Amino acid sequence: MTTNRTVRLVGRPVGMVTREAFEIADEAAPEPGEGEFRVKIEYISLDPAMRGWMAEGKSYVAPVQLGDVMRAYGVGYVDVSNHADYAAGDAVVGMFGVQQYAISNGKGVVRADASLAPLESWVGGLGMPGWTAYFGLLDVGEAKEGDTVVISAASGAVGSIVGQIGKLKGCRVVGIAGSAEKCAYLRDELGFDAVIDYKSEDLYAALKTACPDGVDVYFENVGGEITDAVLSRMNTFGRVAVCGMIAYYNATEAPAGLKNVRSILVNRLKVRGFIVFDFAERIAEAMTALVGWQKEGKLQLRQDVREGGVDAYPEVLNLLYTGGNFGKLVLKV
Amino acid sequence: MTTNRTVRLVGRPVGMVTREAFEIADEAAPEPGEGEFRVKIEYISLDPAMRGWMAEGKSYVAPVQLGDVMRAYGVGYVDVSNHADYAAGDAVVGMFGVQQYAISNGKGVVRADASLAPLESWVGGLGMPGWTAYFGLLDVGEAKEGDTVVISAASGAVGSIVGQIGKLKGCRVVGIAGSAEKCAYLRDELGFDAVIDYKSEDLYAALKTACPDGVDVYFENVGGEITDAVLSRMNTFGRVAVCGMIAYYNATEAPAGLKNVRSILVNRLKVRGFIVFDFAERIAEAMTALVGWQKEGKLQLRQDVREGGVDAYPEVLNLLYTGGNFGKLVLKV
């Protein structure tokens, strides 16, 4: 019998995620039924949205129910198959959960191609963060040559790709991040035109210096005070692509309200929230472009792959909210 | 010699508009040069945006300079013309200012047709408010049959037309206004499906009752707490057409920030600021539709035409910010 180590949500954390919210145990691995296959999971994607999935209340998707295996994207190999389209050994990406083995009927599953990029990259930068960056900047943000693009959480999995695509498209790219080390990485390794360390600089003054011609596109990952500051510098007909609002995810009390909303009116901004699944039918387009840029050496991906298996899930996840990770966070199963 | 009574901005009001901000005096009416004509102004449009024009700082358009005639839309008849395309007696709409006579070179001027609608209507509901409602609801708000549309400042010049166009298009229309009288007017005379008196009702509870299927389009005229309440009820892929934010116009201290901005992300909203001039090339389309609906008796326009000439400008203008007007505010010169 195959053993499946699982991480089940058994409580709804208040504030930071704690180990007590989960039950981590060995179970018998389930067998696939007719039209199903079983996946042996190799890598799990850790994403800021997970915090929202643990909470009750309306978000993109329904919350994880208490007692269920914690929801997570993962990549692995088909292990046993009763599905006509999948054979043992096929590499697949899907919402497989924080566990070692998952059953799937193929719905929502994307084929990974390990000859194109190593397996962990499919839940790393080339996967959801890459697709999110691609559609968020080019479709939602309508970025075009000559635009000034400002990115918050710029050294994160999504932000670092947004900036590089911006450079590829001829934009002036300005990154906001939370340490001198992250800022140096964006400027020196990824070629950002300007960087702002929001923890040590005055945001309003720094934005004025970094964006002498104002801001055409703001790629929003954070919310709160950083958003207020960027709104004050937006150009007429600017776009705000709202990809994330990390500032609110772990907040136990209402954060300070957004003050510069009048900018939306005065500057006739387009502010639009999106998630990558809104562009599900165009994933192949994004993947082709991203892999192409990576092969040409124009797109660097920084991945932070952590060991420890599913048992390390709560602690590794918290790195996302404390700024402790550096690049797309992946957990090796 | 023709006398021209003018209202010049000589101070920048703080808070409400006061008479001291203006110099009101008789001057010699200017004579048109080559390629110009003179307009005898009959009616002046009083609009919430005027408060912004008096303030320094970035808005849609440059502020009115101290010493200049206060900016205003008006309608009147050509009086003397040295312009090939305009003859004495032609009815015209344009940015003619708060005065009795204005000089124009025809730029930005729209011809009025008094046989289609009475002259005051061209600076009344059929004019800018009508065009704003039309493009704001149908283009920016992307309203379609079956949508629930919520309108703040719903009994105002723009809001009352938005609601009626919404009904014409098969939407469920919910109006928010600030008195029982205004609410009764919207419900009983304009056929709104539901109304909310924000001064006497709990907004969150009232919105829940009035919008059982959530909100697809929010036509924003107000900002502040009302916006927060509506954001909490928005449906996935909802649209917010940001037409005005009256709450901020006279504010001397920073208003409370917007708290429910996460709704933009969670519900993947499109929030877009606009002004009617963004659709300048399509005014004829809007005017044709509006006049057509009015002739069919499907569009009621409430105008509040005030007497008193240009001398009454400061007091009449303040009715906009105290809720003292009822329908599109027009000043008879």
Interface residues (C-beta under 8 A of the other chain):
Chain A: K58 S59 Y60 G223 T227 D228 V242 C243 G244 M245 Y248 A254 P255 A256 G257 L258 K259 V261 R262 I264 L265 V266 N267 R268 L269 K270 V271 R272 G273 F274 I275 D278
Chain B: K58 S59 Y60 G223 T227 D228 V242 C243 G244 M245 Y248 A254 P255 A256 G257 L258 K259 V261 R262 I264 L265 V266 N267 R268 L269 K270 V271 R272 G273 F274 I275 D278
